[in-house]
């Protein structure tokens, strides 16, 4: 089946630095990818929808200048957490929809990236 | 707004025991309902889904029925195996925006030999 891969799976950084997380669709093209975050014992929350060749669409309450999303190709979306702080420590997961008409194809998820900000 | 609530884990069972993981939802309209499973070190994988009331989704011995009257989509399996140990997520997608998913907090299942 279709595969979505994230890198890195774990990252530890110092407060104030920026961290980039990559999301790749390995065997299909994805015009739209999605970024979620999950706090401990809480639900995955949709952060933004990443659109190839255009600006991302952010959910209410998500700072677009804090979480920069770039979807430069049909197989790669990146999430950059800028000037990270300990409260940004979380589990970030991406997903992409494969095939289907009008976006009805199955949604595939990456394995997630655990960010820890010291 | 839309939301999904599922039972907290971890759930620990012996092999061949019966499994139920409860999931209830709040939604406007007629959402589609899903169960995703995440094995250690892997991404979420679609386990089963149901797109309308009274539909039953089933896969790998797991099943769940879309109950509109109780707004529930409980996951069941008659006889669990050690290999079923994973985190299970209940989710819904809005009827007018199938790209927008709402997830439960996940339930970790541990199956002991």
Interface residues (C-beta under 8 A of the other chain):
Chain A: X4 X6 X9 X32 X34 X36 X38 X41 X42 X43 X44 X45 X46 X49 X93 X95 X97 X103 X104 X106 X107 X108 X109 X110 X111 X112
Chain B: X3 X4 X8 X36 X41 X42 X43 X44 X45 X46 X89 X98 X99 X100 X101 X102 X103 X104 X105 X106
